[in-house]
Amino acid sequence: MGGTTPERAPVEVAITRHGGIVTLKAPLSEEGLREIEGAEPEVAVVLLNPDWQSSSMLCQLRDEVHCPVVLLTGDPSRRLLSEAREAGVMACLILPCRPLQLAVTLDLAVARFREADTLRRRLADRKVIERAKGIIMAQQGITEEQAYSRLRRSAMDAQRSLAEMASAVLVSTPVAAPGVSGAA
């Protein structure tokens, strides 16, 4: 939580009343970001002062702390909302807010963040699988469908995920210099 406003106490009460635990109260600063990162929160609630000016802290929060961010502010300017969107903020509530409103928003932000995180991981896995298929196709002179089938069969035989097996293919394949074939 950032800022030192009178709204902090009701926010903490609302969080605890609905089953949450306030693990850390820190300013939104370089030192505060390190503290938040070390606490590994399920969600970061950022209470913004009306004179708050630094959108870079929101971006740093997104990059350094792997959890959803929910803003609480009394002044939701277009500039703030634009910066929040760019920083990946999951929700913004206008103060004062009701405890139930805060609880529902936090639950929804956590659920949406998990969904987005799952999609990011699937996309990353898909890229690894595509690269591995390309290597298998090149090494064995087979079609994409055959390469996928072999990769999938290997994953099942090894009782590993397809992405894990694809990563193993990438790690075991030496990188050739441009113009040099990796095949023997």
C-alpha positions as a Markdown table, in Angstrom:
| # | Residue | x | y | z |
|---|---|---|---|---|
| 1 | Met | 0.0 | 0.0 | 0.0 |
| 2 | Gly | 1.3 | 3.4 | -0.8 |
| 3 | Gly | 0.6 | 6.8 | 0.6 |
| 4 | Thr | -0.3 | 8.1 | 4.0 |
| 5 | Thr | -3.9 | 9.2 | 3.8 |
| 6 | Pro | -6.7 | 8.9 | 6.3 |
| 7 | Glu | -8.4 | 6.4 | 3.9 |
| 8 | Arg | -5.7 | 3.7 | 4.8 |
| 9 | Ala | -7.4 | 2.5 | 8.0 |
| 10 | Pro | -10.8 | 1.8 | 6.4 |
| 11 | Val | -9.0 | 0.0 | 3.6 |
| 12 | Glu | -7.1 | -2.2 | 6.0 |
| 13 | Val | -10.3 | -3.0 | 7.9 |
| 14 | Ala | -12.1 | -3.8 | 4.7 |
| 15 | Ile | -9.3 | -6.2 | 3.6 |
| 16 | Thr | -9.2 | -8.0 | 6.9 |
| 17 | Arg | -13.0 | -8.1 | 7.3 |
| 18 | His | -13.2 | -10.1 | 4.1 |
| 19 | Gly | -10.5 | -12.6 | 4.8 |
| 20 | Gly | -7.5 | -10.8 | 3.5 |
| 21 | Ile | -4.3 | -10.1 | 5.4 |
| 22 | Val | -2.4 | -6.9 | 5.1 |
| 23 | Thr | 1.2 | -8.1 | 5.1 |
| 24 | Leu | 3.0 | -4.8 | 4.4 |
| 25 | Lys | 2.3 | -1.1 | 4.4 |
| 26 | Ala | 5.0 | 0.7 | 2.3 |
| 27 | Pro | 5.3 | 3.9 | 0.3 |
| 28 | Leu | 5.3 | 3.6 | -3.4 |
| 29 | Ser | 9.0 | 4.3 | -3.7 |
| 30 | Glu | 12.2 | 2.3 | -4.7 |
| 31 | Glu | 12.6 | 1.0 | -1.2 |
| 32 | Gly | 8.8 | 0.3 | -0.9 |
| 33 | Leu | 9.0 | -1.7 | -4.2 |
| 34 | Arg | 11.8 | -3.9 | -2.8 |
| 35 | Glu | 9.7 | -4.5 | 0.4 |
| 36 | Ile | 6.6 | -5.4 | -1.6 |
| 37 | Glu | 8.6 | -7.8 | -3.8 |
| 38 | Gly | 10.1 | -9.5 | -0.8 |
| 39 | Ala | 6.6 | -9.9 | 0.8 |
| 40 | Glu | 5.3 | -11.7 | -2.3 |
| 41 | Pro | 1.7 | -10.4 | -1.9 |
| 42 | Glu | -1.3 | -12.0 | -3.6 |
| 43 | Val | -2.4 | -8.5 | -4.6 |
| 44 | Ala | -0.9 | -5.0 | -4.2 |
| 45 | Val | -3.3 | -2.3 | -3.2 |
| 46 | Val | -1.9 | 1.1 | -4.0 |
| 47 | Leu | -3.5 | 4.0 | -2.2 |
| 48 | Leu | -2.6 | 7.2 | -4.2 |
| 49 | Asn | -2.3 | 10.6 | -2.7 |
| 50 | Pro | -4.0 | 13.4 | -4.7 |
| 51 | Asp | -0.5 | 15.0 | -5.4 |
| 52 | Trp | 1.0 | 11.7 | -6.7 |
| 53 | Gln | 2.9 | 12.2 | -10.0 |
| 54 | Ser | 5.0 | 9.2 | -10.8 |
| 55 | Ser | 3.6 | 6.8 | -13.3 |
| 56 | Ser | 7.1 | 5.1 | -13.5 |
| 57 | Met | 6.5 | 3.6 | -10.1 |
| 58 | Leu | 3.4 | 1.8 | -11.4 |
| 59 | Cys | 5.4 | 0.3 | -14.3 |
| 60 | Gln | 8.2 | -0.7 | -11.9 |
| 61 | Leu | 5.6 | -2.3 | -9.6 |
| 62 | Arg | 4.3 | -4.3 | -12.6 |
| 63 | Asp | 7.8 | -5.4 | -13.6 |
| 64 | Glu | 9.2 | -6.2 | -10.2 |
| 65 | Val | 6.3 | -7.6 | -8.3 |
| 66 | His | 4.4 | -10.5 | -9.8 |
| 67 | Cys | 0.9 | -9.9 | -8.6 |
| 68 | Pro | -2.2 | -7.9 | -9.6 |
| 69 | Val | -2.2 | -4.2 | -8.8 |
| 70 | Val | -5.4 | -2.4 | -7.6 |
| 71 | Leu | -5.4 | 1.4 | -7.4 |
| 72 | Leu | -7.4 | 3.4 | -4.8 |
| 73 | Thr | -7.6 | 7.1 | -5.6 |
| 74 | Gly | -9.9 | 10.1 | -4.9 |
| 75 | Asp | -9.0 | 11.6 | -8.2 |
| 76 | Pro | -9.2 | 9.3 | -11.2 |
| 77 | Ser | -8.0 | 11.6 | -13.9 |
| 78 | Arg | -7.8 | 10.5 | -17.5 |
| 79 | Arg | -4.0 | 10.8 | -17.3 |
| 80 | Leu | -3.9 | 8.5 | -14.2 |
| 81 | Leu | -6.2 | 5.9 | -15.8 |
| 82 | Ser | -4.1 | 6.0 | -19.0 |
| 83 | Glu | -0.9 | 5.5 | -17.0 |
| 84 | Ala | -2.5 | 2.7 | -14.9 |
| 85 | Arg | -3.6 | 0.9 | -18.1 |
| 86 | Glu | -0.1 | 1.1 | -19.5 |
| 87 | Ala | 1.3 | -0.2 | -16.2 |
| 88 | Gly | -1.0 | -3.2 | -16.3 |
| 89 | Val | -3.1 | -2.2 | -13.3 |
| 90 | Met | -6.0 | -4.6 | -12.9 |
| 91 | Ala | -8.6 | -2.3 | -11.3 |
| 92 | Cys | -9.1 | 1.2 | -9.9 |
| 93 | Leu | -11.5 | 2.2 | -7.2 |
| 94 | Ile | -12.6 | 5.7 | -6.3 |
| 95 | Leu | -12.4 | 6.7 | -2.7 |
| 96 | Pro | -14.2 | 6.4 | -0.5 |
| 97 | Cys | -15.3 | 2.9 | -1.4 |
| 98 | Arg | -17.4 | 0.4 | 0.5 |
| 99 | Pro | -15.7 | -2.6 | 2.1 |
| 100 | Leu | -17.7 | -5.1 | 0.0 |
| 101 | Gln | -16.8 | -3.2 | -3.2 |
| 102 | Leu | -13.1 | -3.4 | -2.3 |
| 103 | Ala | -13.4 | -7.1 | -1.5 |
| 104 | Val | -15.1 | -8.0 | -4.7 |
| 105 | Thr | -12.7 | -5.8 | -6.8 |
| 106 | Leu | -9.7 | -7.5 | -5.1 |
| 107 | Asp | -11.1 | -11.0 | -5.8 |
| 108 | Leu | -11.8 | -10.1 | -9.4 |
| 109 | Ala | -8.4 | -8.5 | -9.9 |
| 110 | Val | -6.7 | -11.7 | -8.6 |
| 111 | Ala | -8.8 | -13.9 | -10.8 |
| 112 | Arg | -8.1 | -11.8 | -13.9 |
| 113 | Phe | -4.4 | -11.6 | -13.2 |
| 114 | Arg | -4.2 | -15.4 | -12.9 |
| 115 | Glu | -6.1 | -15.8 | -16.2 |
| 116 | Ala | -3.7 | -13.4 | -17.9 |
| 117 | Asp | -0.7 | -15.1 | -16.4 |
| 118 | Thr | -1.9 | -18.5 | -17.6 |
| 119 | Leu | -2.3 | -17.1 | -21.2 |
| 120 | Arg | 1.2 | -15.5 | -21.1 |
| 121 | Arg | 2.6 | -18.9 | -20.0 |
| 122 | Arg | 0.7 | -20.8 | -22.7 |
| 123 | Leu | 1.9 | -18.3 | -25.4 |
| 124 | Ala | 5.5 | -18.7 | -24.2 |
| 125 | Asp | 5.1 | -22.5 | -24.2 |
| 126 | Arg | 3.6 | -22.4 | -27.7 |
| 127 | Lys | 6.6 | -20.4 | -29.0 |
| 128 | Val | 9.0 | -23.0 | -27.5 |
| 129 | Ile | 7.0 | -25.9 | -29.0 |
| 130 | Glu | 7.0 | -24.2 | -32.4 |
| 131 | Arg | 10.8 | -23.7 | -32.3 |
| 132 | Ala | 11.3 | -27.4 | -31.2 |
| 133 | Lys | 9.1 | -28.6 | -34.1 |
| 134 | Gly | 11.2 | -26.5 | -36.5 |
| 135 | Ile | 14.4 | -28.1 | -35.2 |
| 136 | Ile | 13.0 | -31.6 | -35.4 |
| 137 | Met | 11.7 | -31.0 | -39.0 |
| 138 | Ala | 15.1 | -29.7 | -40.1 |
| 139 | Gln | 17.1 | -32.5 | -38.4 |
| 140 | Gln | 14.8 | -35.4 | -39.5 |
| 141 | Gly | 13.4 | -34.0 | -42.8 |
| 142 | Ile | 9.8 | -34.6 | -41.7 |
| 143 | Thr | 6.6 | -32.6 | -41.9 |
| 144 | Glu | 5.4 | -30.3 | -39.2 |
| 145 | Glu | 2.6 | -32.7 | -38.3 |
| 146 | Gln | 5.1 | -35.6 | -37.9 |
| 147 | Ala | 7.4 | -33.4 | -35.8 |
| 148 | Tyr | 4.6 | -32.5 | -33.5 |
| 149 | Ser | 3.5 | -36.2 | -33.2 |
| 150 | Arg | 7.1 | -37.2 | -32.3 |
| 151 | Leu | 7.4 | -34.4 | -29.8 |
| 152 | Arg | 4.1 | -35.3 | -28.2 |
| 153 | Arg | 4.9 | -39.0 | -28.1 |
| 154 | Ser | 8.3 | -38.3 | -26.5 |
| 155 | Ala | 6.6 | -36.1 | -23.9 |
| 156 | Met | 4.1 | -38.8 | -23.1 |
| 157 | Asp | 6.8 | -41.5 | -22.9 |
| 158 | Ala | 8.9 | -39.3 | -20.5 |
| 159 | Gln | 5.8 | -38.3 | -18.6 |
| 160 | Arg | 6.6 | -34.6 | -19.1 |
| 161 | Ser | 4.6 | -31.7 | -20.5 |
| 162 | Leu | 4.9 | -30.9 | -24.2 |
| 163 | Ala | 6.6 | -27.6 | -23.3 |
| 164 | Glu | 9.1 | -29.3 | -21.1 |
| 165 | Met | 10.0 | -31.8 | -23.9 |
| 166 | Ala | 10.2 | -28.9 | -26.4 |
| 167 | Ser | 12.6 | -27.0 | -24.0 |
| 168 | Ala | 14.8 | -30.1 | -23.8 |
| 169 | Val | 15.0 | -30.3 | -27.6 |
| 170 | Leu | 16.1 | -26.6 | -27.7 |
| 171 | Val | 18.7 | -27.2 | -25.0 |
| 172 | Ser | 20.1 | -30.3 | -26.6 |
| 173 | Thr | 20.4 | -28.7 | -30.0 |
| 174 | Pro | 23.7 | -26.7 | -30.6 |
| 175 | Val | 23.3 | -23.3 | -32.1 |
| 176 | Ala | 25.0 | -23.2 | -35.5 |
| 177 | Ala | 26.7 | -20.2 | -36.9 |
| 178 | Pro | 25.0 | -18.5 | -39.8 |
| 179 | Gly | 25.5 | -20.5 | -43.0 |
| 180 | Val | 26.7 | -23.6 | -41.1 |
| 181 | Ser | 24.6 | -26.7 | -40.9 |
| 182 | Gly | 24.0 | -28.3 | -37.5 |
| 183 | Ala | 23.5 | -31.8 | -39.0 |
| 184 | Ala | 26.3 | -34.2 | -39.1 |
